[in-house]
Amino acid sequence: MPSTGGYDRLNQSALRVLTKALEVDPSADLEDTLRRLYTSYSTLRNSTDSPRIAESLLRVLSLYEPIAVNGTRMIVPLSNNSDVLVKVGENIGPEEHELLSLIADNVPSILVPRPLGYLIIGSWSFMFMTRLPGQCLEERWSTLDMSQKERVRVHLDNIFRELRNIEFPNGWAVGSIQEPRQCKDCRRELRISPGPIYNESQFNDFLTHSPTSRSRAAEGYRNWICSMLRTDHRFVLTHGDFHPRNIMVELGSDGNMSLGLVDWEMGGFYPEYWEIQHQQMTRACTKDNNDWWDYLPQCILGYDHEIVVDYLVERVLLC
């Protein structure tokens, strides 16, 4: 079995191969390169070595300052000043990689990270993607004037209209576009549906029942809340974590503005109200001085009834 130092050298070599491939073609798809790297070394196919390999690769990536950290997950540049990022974490599925590919194929006009490859080593996942230009909108928002904020709204409205024009395929389950196509709900804690969901009635059952809930709501009260949930919404392509922290904005010296969305891990096909409902989950009722809420894209609005009912669901049925 190779020593840890051996894995260090192996992974340093692998990073050099990846960097060289991107120097030749910055827009290259890294998936084939990753596959060749993985299958080139017989030791890498030994599952008992996976923890050591992952540990060594993580140590190499730790040489670079992460641009985002969330628990055990982080996003790290492939090298200093690299336009390629690596999303690293335990048990991160390929759903985001597949969703980014679907968007690139269907609406290339929308600015999203380009997926470059996805690699699993043991319980660790490594997703390679391009870095979007600009700064996080959450950091820039207070510096924008009213006309710039209005341009942000119009730009976002165009993005979500294009996303919603992507047809929900017949026979597909709701939620993630990657098999086994399950639904995710991140209220209170991340919940994943135990199986596929094919209609909104099943989706509502998933929303209103949680195995960890200690709700003492009477059956009649539960039924009353559930009776207000509609079952006729369209299923549309949804980001699922729409927030200024996941929007990148770049303002050119000529006044031009580019806008892109990152962090599509919660995305998929969901009821048409899902985008604004999850957006409102981040709104604090006691600290609401941010005028961001006055500039939300028009096409995701109009679901006040759903938001109010969901408030009851979360605080009565999922508590």
C-alpha positions as CSV (number, residue, x, y, z in Angstrom):
1,M,0.0,0.0,0.0
2,P,1.5,3.4,-0.9
3,S,2.5,5.8,1.8
4,T,0.6,9.0,2.5
5,G,3.5,10.8,0.9
6,G,3.0,8.6,-2.2
7,Y,-0.6,9.8,-2.4
8,D,0.5,13.4,-2.0
9,R,2.8,13.0,-5.0
10,L,0.0,11.2,-6.9
11,N,-2.5,13.9,-6.3
12,Q,-0.1,16.7,-7.0
13,S,0.6,15.0,-10.3
14,A,-3.2,14.7,-10.9
15,L,-3.7,18.4,-10.2
16,R,-0.9,19.2,-12.7
17,V,-2.6,17.2,-15.3
18,L,-5.9,18.9,-14.7
19,T,-4.3,22.4,-14.7
20,K,-2.4,21.6,-17.9
21,A,-5.6,20.5,-19.6
22,L,-7.3,23.7,-18.7
23,E,-4.4,25.8,-19.9
24,V,-4.8,24.2,-23.3
25,D,-8.6,24.7,-23.3
26,P,-10.1,26.8,-20.4
27,S,-13.6,25.6,-21.4
28,A,-12.6,21.9,-21.6
29,D,-14.8,19.2,-20.1
30,L,-12.7,17.5,-17.4
31,E,-14.8,14.4,-17.1
32,D,-12.7,12.3,-19.5
33,T,-9.5,13.5,-17.9
34,L,-10.8,12.6,-14.4
35,R,-11.9,9.2,-15.7
36,R,-8.4,8.5,-17.1
37,L,-6.7,9.7,-13.9
38,Y,-8.9,7.4,-11.8
39,T,-8.4,4.3,-13.9
40,S,-4.7,4.9,-14.6
41,Y,-3.6,3.7,-11.1
42,S,-4.6,0.2,-10.0
43,T,-4.4,1.2,-6.3
44,L,-7.1,3.8,-6.9
45,R,-9.5,1.0,-7.7
46,N,-9.0,-0.6,-4.2
47,S,-11.9,0.7,-2.2
48,T,-9.9,0.1,1.1
49,D,-7.5,2.9,0.0
50,S,-10.3,5.4,-0.7
51,P,-10.1,7.2,2.7
52,R,-6.4,7.7,2.3
53,I,-6.7,8.9,-1.3
54,A,-9.4,11.4,-0.3
55,E,-7.5,12.6,2.7
56,S,-4.4,13.2,0.6
57,L,-6.4,15.0,-2.1
58,L,-8.0,17.2,0.5
59,R,-4.6,18.1,1.9
60,V,-3.5,19.2,-1.5
61,L,-6.6,21.3,-2.0
62,S,-6.2,22.8,1.4
63,L,-3.1,24.7,0.1
64,Y,-5.6,27.1,-1.5
65,E,-7.9,29.5,0.3
66,P,-11.5,28.3,0.0
67,I,-14.0,30.8,-1.4
68,A,-16.9,29.3,0.6
69,V,-17.3,26.9,3.5
70,N,-20.5,25.3,4.8
71,G,-19.9,22.7,7.5
72,T,-17.9,19.9,6.0
73,R,-18.3,21.3,2.5
74,M,-16.2,23.8,0.8
75,I,-15.5,25.4,-2.6
76,V,-11.8,25.7,-3.5
77,P,-9.9,27.0,-6.5
78,L,-8.0,24.3,-8.4
79,S,-4.9,26.5,-8.1
80,N,-4.0,30.1,-7.3
81,N,-6.0,32.5,-9.5
82,S,-7.7,29.6,-11.2
83,D,-11.0,30.0,-13.0
84,V,-11.8,26.4,-12.1
85,L,-13.4,25.6,-8.7
86,V,-13.7,22.3,-6.9
87,K,-16.8,21.7,-4.7
88,V,-15.7,19.2,-2.0
89,G,-17.8,17.4,0.6
90,E,-19.0,14.1,1.9
91,N,-21.8,12.4,0.2
92,I,-22.5,15.2,-2.4
93,G,-24.4,13.6,-5.2
94,P,-24.1,14.3,-8.9
95,E,-27.4,16.1,-9.0
96,E,-25.9,19.6,-9.3
97,H,-23.5,18.6,-12.0
98,E,-26.3,17.1,-14.0
99,L,-28.6,20.1,-13.5
100,L,-25.9,22.5,-14.7
101,S,-25.4,20.3,-17.8
102,L,-29.1,20.4,-18.5
103,I,-29.2,24.2,-18.2
104,A,-26.1,24.6,-20.4
105,D,-27.7,22.4,-23.1
106,N,-31.2,24.0,-23.0
107,V,-30.6,27.7,-22.1
108,P,-26.9,28.6,-22.8
109,S,-27.8,32.3,-22.4
110,I,-28.2,31.8,-18.6
111,L,-24.9,32.3,-16.8
112,V,-24.2,29.4,-14.5
113,P,-21.0,27.5,-13.6
114,R,-20.0,25.1,-16.4
115,P,-19.7,21.6,-15.0
116,L,-16.3,20.1,-15.8
117,G,-16.4,16.7,-14.1
118,Y,-17.5,14.8,-11.0
119,L,-15.4,12.4,-9.0
120,I,-16.2,10.2,-6.0
121,I,-13.5,8.8,-3.8
122,G,-14.9,6.8,-0.9
123,S,-17.5,9.0,0.8
124,W,-16.0,12.2,-0.6
125,S,-17.2,13.9,-3.7
126,F,-15.3,16.4,-5.9
127,M,-17.2,18.5,-8.5
128,F,-15.2,20.6,-10.9
129,M,-16.8,23.7,-12.4
130,T,-15.9,27.1,-13.8
131,R,-15.9,30.2,-11.6
132,L,-18.4,32.9,-12.5
133,P,-17.1,36.5,-12.8
134,G,-18.1,39.2,-10.4
135,Q,-19.0,39.5,-6.7
136,C,-21.7,38.0,-4.6
137,L,-24.8,40.2,-4.8
138,E,-25.3,40.0,-1.1
139,E,-22.0,42.0,-0.7
140,R,-22.7,44.4,-3.5
141,W,-26.4,45.1,-3.0
142,S,-26.0,48.1,-0.6
143,T,-23.7,49.8,-3.1
144,L,-26.2,49.7,-6.0
145,D,-28.4,52.6,-6.9
146,M,-32.1,52.2,-7.6
147,S,-31.7,51.9,-11.4
148,Q,-29.0,49.2,-10.9
149,K,-31.3,47.3,-8.5
150,E,-34.1,47.5,-11.1
151,R,-31.8,46.1,-13.7
152,V,-31.0,43.2,-11.4
153,R,-34.7,42.5,-11.0
154,V,-35.2,42.5,-14.8
155,H,-32.2,40.3,-15.4
156,L,-33.3,37.8,-12.8
157,D,-36.8,37.8,-14.2
158,N,-35.5,36.9,-17.6
159,I,-33.4,34.1,-16.1
160,F,-36.3,32.5,-14.3
161,R,-38.7,32.9,-17.2
162,E,-36.2,31.0,-19.4
163,L,-35.8,28.3,-16.7
164,R,-39.6,27.9,-16.4
165,N,-39.8,27.5,-20.2
166,I,-37.9,24.2,-19.9
167,E,-40.5,21.5,-20.2
168,F,-41.0,19.1,-17.4
169,P,-40.5,15.7,-19.1
170,N,-43.5,13.3,-19.2
171,G,-43.1,10.4,-16.8
172,W,-40.4,12.1,-14.7
173,A,-40.6,12.2,-10.9
174,V,-40.6,15.6,-9.2
175,G,-37.4,16.9,-7.7
176,S,-33.9,16.2,-8.7
177,I,-33.2,15.5,-12.4
178,Q,-30.7,12.7,-11.4
179,E,-31.9,9.2,-10.7
180,P,-33.5,8.2,-8.4
181,R,-35.1,11.7,-8.7
182,Q,-36.1,12.5,-5.1
183,C,-37.4,15.7,-3.6
184,K,-35.5,17.8,-1.1
185,D,-36.9,20.1,1.6
186,C,-34.5,22.1,3.8
187,R,-36.8,23.6,6.3
188,R,-35.5,23.0,9.9
189,E,-33.4,20.2,8.5
190,L,-32.7,18.6,5.1
191,R,-35.3,16.0,4.3
192,I,-35.2,13.8,1.2
193,S,-38.3,11.9,0.0
194,P,-37.9,8.2,0.5
195,G,-39.0,7.5,-3.0
196,P,-40.1,9.1,-6.3
197,I,-43.0,11.6,-6.3
198,Y,-45.1,11.9,-9.4
199,N,-47.8,14.4,-8.6
200,E,-48.5,17.3,-6.3
201,S,-50.8,15.3,-4.0
202,Q,-47.8,13.0,-3.2
203,F,-45.6,16.1,-2.9
204,N,-47.9,17.6,-0.4
205,D,-47.9,14.4,1.7
206,F,-44.1,14.6,1.7
207,L,-44.2,18.3,2.8
208,T,-46.6,17.7,5.7
209,H,-45.1,14.6,7.2
210,S,-41.7,14.4,8.8
211,P,-40.4,11.3,10.8
212,T,-38.7,13.7,13.2
213,S,-41.8,15.9,13.8
214,R,-43.2,16.1,17.4
215,S,-46.3,17.9,16.3
216,R,-49.3,17.4,18.6
217,A,-51.8,18.8,16.0
218,A,-55.1,17.0,16.1
219,E,-56.0,15.0,13.0
220,G,-58.9,17.3,12.2
221,Y,-56.6,20.4,12.4
222,R,-54.0,18.6,10.2
223,N,-56.6,17.8,7.7
224,W,-57.8,21.4,7.6
225,I,-54.3,22.7,6.9
226,C,-53.8,20.0,4.2
227,S,-57.1,20.9,2.6
228,M,-55.7,24.4,1.7
229,L,-52.8,22.9,-0.3
230,R,-53.4,23.0,-4.0
231,T,-52.7,20.1,-6.3
232,D,-52.7,21.9,-9.7
233,H,-49.4,23.8,-9.9
234,R,-47.1,23.4,-12.8
235,F,-43.8,21.7,-12.2
236,V,-41.0,24.1,-13.3
237,L,-37.2,24.1,-13.2
238,T,-36.3,25.7,-9.9
239,H,-33.0,26.8,-8.3
240,G,-34.2,25.9,-4.9
241,D,-31.9,28.2,-2.9
242,F,-32.5,31.6,-4.5
243,H,-30.8,34.2,-2.3
244,P,-28.4,37.1,-3.0
245,R,-25.5,35.0,-1.6
246,N,-26.0,32.7,-4.6
247,I,-26.1,35.4,-7.2
248,M,-22.9,36.7,-8.9
249,V,-23.0,40.2,-10.4
250,E,-20.4,42.0,-12.4
251,L,-20.6,45.7,-13.4
252,G,-18.4,46.7,-16.3
253,S,-16.8,50.1,-16.7
254,D,-19.2,50.7,-19.6
255,G,-22.2,50.2,-17.4
256,N,-23.0,46.7,-18.6
257,M,-24.2,44.2,-16.0
258,S,-23.8,40.4,-16.0
259,L,-25.6,38.2,-13.6
260,G,-25.2,34.5,-12.8
261,L,-26.6,31.9,-10.4
262,V,-24.5,29.5,-8.4
263,D,-25.1,26.7,-5.9
264,W,-27.7,24.6,-7.7
265,E,-27.6,21.7,-5.2
266,M,-31.2,22.1,-4.2
267,G,-32.5,22.5,-7.7
268,G,-34.8,20.5,-9.9
269,F,-38.4,20.4,-11.0
270,Y,-40.7,21.6,-8.3
271,P,-44.2,23.3,-8.1
272,E,-44.1,26.8,-9.5
273,Y,-44.4,28.5,-6.1
274,W,-41.3,26.7,-4.7
275,E,-38.8,29.4,-5.7
276,I,-40.5,32.2,-3.8
277,Q,-41.6,30.1,-0.9
278,H,-38.0,29.1,-0.2
279,Q,-36.9,32.6,-0.7
280,Q,-39.3,33.8,1.9
281,M,-38.0,31.3,4.4
282,T,-34.8,33.4,4.7
283,R,-36.8,36.6,5.5
284,A,-36.6,37.7,9.1
285,C,-39.8,39.3,10.4
286,T,-38.0,41.4,13.0
287,K,-35.1,42.6,10.9
288,D,-36.5,43.4,7.5
289,N,-34.8,46.7,6.5
290,N,-33.3,45.3,3.3
291,D,-35.0,46.5,0.2
292,W,-33.9,43.4,-1.7
293,W,-37.5,42.2,-1.1
294,D,-38.8,45.1,-3.2
295,Y,-36.8,43.9,-6.2
296,L,-37.7,40.2,-6.5
297,P,-38.3,39.0,-10.1
298,Q,-41.9,39.3,-11.1
299,C,-42.3,35.8,-12.6
300,I,-41.8,34.1,-9.3
301,L,-44.3,36.3,-7.4
302,G,-48.1,35.8,-6.9
303,Y,-48.1,32.9,-4.5
304,D,-49.0,34.6,-1.2
305,H,-51.6,32.0,-0.4
306,E,-49.1,29.2,-0.7
307,I,-46.6,31.1,1.5
308,V,-49.1,31.6,4.3
309,V,-50.3,28.0,4.2
310,D,-46.7,26.8,4.2
311,Y,-46.1,28.9,7.3
312,L,-48.8,26.9,9.1
313,V,-47.3,23.6,7.7
314,E,-43.9,24.4,9.1
315,R,-44.9,25.7,12.5
316,V,-47.8,23.3,13.2
317,L,-47.1,20.1,11.3
318,L,-43.3,20.0,11.2
319,C,-42.5,21.4,14.6
